[in-house]
Amino acid sequence: MATCYKCGSVLEPLPVPQWYVKTKPLAELALKAVQEGKTTIVPLKRFEKMYIDWLTNILDWNISRQIVWGPRIPVWYEYTGASNIWVYWLDQNNKLHQGNVRQFVDQGISLAEIKKGLQRSWVITGESGPRYVISVDEPNDGNQYIPETDTFDTWFLSSQWPFTTLGFPDNEDFKYFYPTSVLDTMWDILFFWVARMMMMGLYRTGKVPFEVIHLHSRVVDTHGQKMAKSRGNVMNPIDMTDKYGADALRFALIFGAGPGSDIAISEDKIRGMRNFANKLWNIGRFIHLSVESASTIPFYDAKMHQQLKNPEDRRIITEVNMLTSGVTGDIEKYRFSVAAQKIYDFTWHRLADIYLEQNKDRFKKGDTQALSVVLHVYHRILKLLHPFMPFITEEIWSKLPHKFNQPLIISAWPDK
């Protein structure tokens, strides 16, 4: 027995006519685009197979819904006096009436009054069904019409999002931004949304809507359960942001998350990332205090690198260059969690626990090479960390002893 998934009430099926889209021709376009490499799915192996299976076995798509909210399907049924159009409508006293249009017209009620209070219309299909016209506005051809009251399936509307939001077909935004490079979304709507955007985008524009589909993690609780209001295990991100900061929440959601998998989130994890943000701030404050007594701190460059005398300076420079190369490669390959882990480990353990501790005396004495090196390393960390923790890194960047002409967000990404 079918029941409502929310309240558990028994459902009584009511067969009614529906609108469908023939999907096989559309699916063939979307299949071909992925198989030919025009669009890549990340992670590839598991989800490309799922995508192909879905589109290979796709059924025609029911795009009509018997709900009030949403754009109505732009169809008008011609009323010729036959009894093949049925309606629910409210009169001026908000009294509900139901029956075929013919019986109300025979009672002297105008079509205009019926349409004004129209709640629901449906038609007898087949050869005895009424002629219909597809039009946003009521046809102005001298005939009388009753509008369709079914609304579009939300996925049908959102499948057109990549191009309709950009003013397809003539807007300059569409010409510039379509197709886009990357779509980031969760894996559980690969079919409901992503595959349908591929179908509709290719059908309407002839081009794929995006070159890469990155499927990020699904957030679950510490027991591996999907967060849902009905389960009472939802964590309010606004509350967590107010308590620990947006950067801590962002980093907690990235840290330890593999694409197309589940990631457990807890307040303890967010608190731990807040502690990392504090560590980053304290490192900056320590460096700032260390350079205050120095007259000038030259920028680290290739010439200074040749003059480095301390092996620890050379080692930390080599390691931060390796970090840059590794993080850049990870980001380019959508391994965001791996990149975040590398930055975290290097900042906390290699820079703070080892290099700063071992060279405290040099900083106190105003060793310009040591100060230039640590500033260079810190600059590099802020740049690498900025995509993950944008707010604290931008704030620290604005307060550095070396003043820069532009905000961190538009500064150049460091070379590998």
C-alpha positions in Angstrom: 0.0 0.0 0.0 1.4 3.4 -1.0 1.9 5.9 1.7 3.2 9.5 1.9 6.9 9.5 2.6 6.4 12.5 5.0 3.3 11.9 7.0 2.7 8.2 6.4 -0.9 8.8 5.2 -2.4 6.2 2.7 -2.2 7.5 -0.9 -5.2 6.9 -3.2 -4.0 6.9 -6.8 -6.0 9.1 -9.2 -5.1 8.5 -12.9 -5.1 11.7 -14.9 -3.7 12.7 -18.2 -0.1 13.9 -18.1 2.4 15.7 -20.3 5.5 13.8 -21.4 8.8 14.6 -23.2 10.2 11.9 -25.6 13.6 11.6 -24.1 15.5 9.0 -26.3 16.6 11.6 -28.9 17.7 13.9 -26.1 19.5 11.2 -24.2 21.5 10.2 -27.2 23.0 13.7 -27.4 23.9 13.7 -23.7 25.4 10.2 -24.0 27.5 11.0 -27.0 28.9 14.2 -25.3 30.3 12.2 -22.4 31.5 9.3 -24.4 33.4 11.6 -26.8 35.0 13.5 -23.9 33.3 16.8 -24.5 32.2 16.7 -20.8 34.1 14.8 -18.1 32.6 13.5 -14.8 34.7 13.6 -11.7 35.1 11.1 -10.1 35.0 9.3 -13.4 34.8 5.6 -13.1 31.8 5.1 -10.8 29.6 8.0 -11.9 30.2 7.9 -15.7 28.9 4.3 -15.6 25.9 5.4 -13.6 25.3 8.3 -16.0 25.5 6.0 -19.1 23.2 3.4 -17.6 20.6 6.0 -16.7 20.5 7.6 -20.1 20.7 4.2 -22.0 17.6 2.9 -20.1 15.8 6.3 -19.9 11.9 6.4 -20.1 9.8 9.2 -21.4 9.8 12.1 -18.9 6.6 13.2 -17.2 6.9 17.0 -16.9 3.5 17.9 -15.6 2.5 18.3 -11.9 -0.9 18.8 -10.3 0.3 21.5 -7.9 -0.3 25.3 -7.7 3.2 26.6 -7.3 5.2 26.9 -10.5 4.8 28.1 -14.1 1.7 26.6 -15.8 2.3 24.5 -18.9 1.5 26.9 -21.8 -1.3 25.0 -23.4 -4.9 26.2 -24.2 -7.8 23.9 -24.9 -10.4 25.0 -27.4 -13.9 25.0 -26.1 -16.4 24.1 -28.8 -19.4 23.3 -26.7 -18.5 19.7 -26.2 -18.3 18.0 -22.8 -14.7 17.0 -23.0 -13.2 19.7 -20.6 -13.7 19.4 -16.9 -12.9 22.1 -14.3 -12.8 22.9 -10.7 -13.4 26.6 -10.1 -14.4 29.2 -7.4 -17.2 31.6 -7.9 -17.3 35.2 -6.5 -18.4 33.8 -3.1 -15.4 31.4 -3.0 -17.8 28.4 -3.5 -16.1 25.5 -5.3 -17.8 24.0 -8.3 -16.8 21.0 -10.4 -18.0 19.5 -13.6 -17.6 19.8 -17.3 -17.5 23.3 -18.9 -20.6 22.6 -21.0 -22.9 22.2 -18.0 -21.8 25.6 -16.5 -22.1 27.4 -19.8 -25.6 25.9 -20.2 -26.4 27.4 -16.8 -25.5 30.9 -18.1 -22.1 31.1 -16.5 -19.5 32.7 -18.8 -16.1 31.3 -19.6 -14.5 34.5 -18.3 -16.0 33.8 -14.8 -14.9 30.2 -14.9 -11.4 31.1 -16.0 -11.2 33.8 -13.3 -11.7 31.3 -10.5 -10.2 28.3 -12.3 -8.4 25.9 -9.9 -8.0 22.8 -12.0 -8.7 21.7 -15.5 -8.4 18.4 -17.2 -9.5 17.0 -20.5 -10.7 13.8 -22.1 -7.8 12.5 -24.2 -7.9 10.7 -27.5 -9.9 11.4 -30.6 -12.7 12.9 -28.6 -10.4 15.3 -26.8 -10.3 19.0 -27.5 -7.9 20.7 -29.9 -5.1 22.4 -28.0 -2.7 25.3 -28.8 0.8 25.7 -27.3 1.1 29.4 -26.4 2.2 31.5 -23.4 -0.7 33.9 -23.9 -4.3 32.9 -24.8 -4.7 32.6 -28.5 -6.4 35.5 -30.2 -8.0 33.7 -33.1 -11.6 34.2 -32.3 -12.1 30.9 -30.6 -12.7 30.2 -26.9 -10.1 28.6 -24.7 -9.6 27.1 -21.3 -6.0 27.1 -19.9 -4.1 24.0 -18.8 -3.6 24.2 -15.0 -0.8 21.7 -14.6 2.5 23.2 -13.7 6.0 22.2 -14.9 8.1 19.6 -13.1 10.8 21.6 -11.2 13.5 19.5 -12.8 12.2 20.4 -16.3 12.6 24.0 -15.4 16.0 23.7 -13.8 17.3 21.6 -16.6 17.3 24.8 -18.7 19.1 26.8 -16.0 22.5 27.0 -17.7 21.3 28.9 -20.7 18.0 30.6 -19.7 19.6 32.4 -16.8 22.1 33.9 -19.2 19.6 35.3 -21.6 19.6 32.7 -24.4 20.0 33.1 -27.3 21.1 36.7 -27.9 22.3 38.1 -24.6 26.0 38.9 -24.3 26.2 37.0 -21.0 25.1 33.9 -22.8 27.6 34.4 -25.6 30.4 34.9 -23.1 29.7 32.5 -20.3 28.1 29.5 -22.1 29.3 26.8 -22.0 30.9 27.1 -18.5 33.9 25.2 -17.4 32.9 23.4 -14.2 29.6 22.4 -12.6 29.9 21.5 -9.0 27.0 19.6 -7.4 26.2 16.6 -5.3 26.2 13.1 -6.8 22.6 12.2 -5.8 21.2 14.5 -8.4 23.4 13.4 -11.3 20.3 12.1 -13.1 17.6 14.3 -11.8 19.4 17.5 -12.7 22.8 17.1 -14.3 21.9 14.6 -17.1 18.8 16.7 -17.9 20.8 19.9 -18.1 23.1 18.1 -20.6 20.1 16.9 -22.6 18.4 20.3 -22.7 21.5 22.3 -23.2 22.6 20.2 -26.2 19.1 20.3 -27.7 18.6 24.0 -27.4 22.1 25.3 -28.0 24.0 22.5 -29.7 26.8 22.8 -27.1 27.4 21.0 -23.8 26.5 23.3 -20.8 29.7 22.5 -18.9 33.0 20.8 -19.6 33.5 19.2 -16.2 30.9 17.8 -13.8 32.4 17.7 -10.3 30.3 15.7 -7.8 31.1 16.7 -4.3 30.5 14.9 -1.0 27.2 14.5 0.7 27.2 15.8 4.3 26.2 13.2 6.9 26.2 13.2 10.7 28.7 11.4 12.9 26.7 8.1 12.5 26.8 8.2 8.7 23.1 9.3 8.5 22.1 11.8 5.8 21.1 15.0 7.5 17.3 15.6 7.4 14.9 17.7 9.4 12.7 14.7 10.0 15.6 12.9 11.7 16.5 15.9 13.8 20.2 15.6 13.0 20.5 18.8 10.9 23.3 21.2 11.8 22.5 24.9 11.1 25.4 26.4 9.1 24.4 29.9 10.2 24.7 28.9 13.8 28.1 27.3 13.2 29.3 30.3 11.3 28.3 32.7 14.1 30.0 30.5 16.6 33.2 29.5 14.8 33.4 31.6 11.7 32.7 30.9 8.0 36.3 29.9 7.3 36.2 27.2 9.9 33.0 25.8 8.5 34.3 25.9 5.0 37.5 24.1 5.9 35.7 21.5 7.9 33.5 20.7 4.9 36.5 20.3 2.6 38.8 18.5 5.0 38.7 14.7 4.6 36.0 14.9 1.9 36.5 12.8 -1.2 34.4 13.6 -4.4 31.3 11.5 -4.8 31.4 10.2 -1.2 30.0 11.0 2.2 31.6 13.4 4.7 30.8 13.3 8.4 30.5 16.7 10.0 30.4 17.5 13.7 30.8 20.6 15.9 34.1 19.1 17.2 35.5 19.1 13.6 34.4 22.7 13.0 35.9 23.7 16.3 39.2 22.1 15.3 39.3 24.1 12.1 38.6 27.2 14.1 41.7 26.3 16.1 43.6 26.1 12.9 42.4 29.5 11.9 43.6 30.8 15.3 47.0 29.1 14.7 47.3 30.9 11.3 46.5 34.2 12.9 49.0 33.6 15.7 51.7 32.8 13.2 51.1 36.1 11.5 51.1 38.0 14.7 54.4 36.4 15.7 56.0 37.2 12.4 54.7 40.8 12.6 56.2 41.3 16.0 59.5 39.8 14.9 59.9 42.2 11.9 58.8 45.4 13.8 62.3 45.9 15.2 64.0 45.4 11.8 64.6 48.5 9.7 63.8 47.0 6.3 62.9 43.5 5.2 63.8 42.8 1.6 61.5 40.7 -0.5 62.7 37.1 -1.0 63.9 36.6 -4.6 66.2 34.5 -6.7 69.2 36.7 -5.8 68.5 36.2 -2.0 68.1 32.5 -2.6 71.7 32.3 -3.9 72.9 34.1 -0.8 71.1 31.9 1.8 73.6 30.6 4.4 71.3 28.7 6.8 70.4 25.2 5.6 67.0 25.5 7.4 66.1 28.4 5.2 67.0 26.5 2.1 65.0 23.5 3.3 61.8 25.4 4.1 62.0 27.2 0.7 62.3 23.9 -1.1 59.5 22.4 0.9 57.1 25.3 0.3 57.9 25.1 -3.4 57.0 21.4 -3.3 53.8 22.3 -1.4 52.9 24.8 -4.0 53.4 22.3 -6.8 51.4 19.6 -4.9 48.5 21.8 -4.0 48.2 23.3 -7.5 48.2 19.9 -9.0 45.6 18.7 -6.5 43.3 21.6 -7.2 43.7 21.2 -11.0 42.6 17.5 -10.6 39.8 18.4 -8.1 41.5 16.8 -5.2 40.5 19.6 -2.9 40.6 17.6 0.4 44.1 16.4 -0.4 45.2 20.0 -1.1 43.6 21.2 2.2 45.3 18.4 4.2 48.8 19.3 2.7 48.4 23.0 3.6 47.1 22.2 7.1 50.0 19.8 7.8 52.7 22.1 6.4 51.4 25.2 8.3 50.9 23.7 11.7 53.7 21.1 11.8 56.4 22.1 9.4 56.2 25.9 9.7 54.9 26.5 13.2 56.2 23.5 15.2 59.6 23.2 13.5 60.9 26.2 11.5 59.6 28.9 13.8 60.6 27.1 17.0 64.1 26.4 15.7 64.7 30.0 14.5 63.2 32.1 17.3 66.6 33.5 18.3 67.4 34.5 14.7 64.1 36.4 14.5 64.8 38.2 17.8 68.2 39.3 16.5 66.6 40.7 13.4 68.2 38.3 10.9 67.0 39.8 7.7 67.4 36.5 5.7 65.4 34.5 8.2 62.7 37.2 8.3 62.5 37.5 4.5 62.3 33.7 4.2 59.5 33.3 6.8 57.5 36.2 5.2 57.9 34.6 1.8 56.7 31.2 3.1 53.8 32.8 5.0 52.8 34.8 1.8 52.8 31.5 -0.1 50.6 29.7 2.5 48.1 32.6 2.5 47.7 32.3 -1.2 47.4 28.5 -1.3 44.9 28.6 1.6 42.8 31.5 0.3 40.4 29.4 -1.9 39.5 27.4 1.3 39.6 30.1 4.0 39.1 33.4 2.1 38.2 35.7 5.0 41.0 35.3 7.5 43.6 35.0 4.7 42.4 38.3 3.2 42.4 40.0 6.6 46.0 38.9 7.4 47.2 39.8 3.9 46.0 43.4 4.4 48.1 43.6 7.6 51.3 42.1 6.5 54.6 44.1 6.9 55.1 43.9 3.1 52.2 46.0 1.7 50.7 44.8 -1.5 48.9 46.9 -4.2 46.0 44.5 -4.6 43.8 42.3 -2.5 44.7 38.7 -2.1 41.7 37.5 -4.0 43.0 39.0 -7.3 46.7 38.4 -6.7 48.5 36.0 -8.9 48.5 32.3 -8.0 52.1 31.3 -7.0 54.2 29.5 -9.6 54.8 25.8 -9.1 
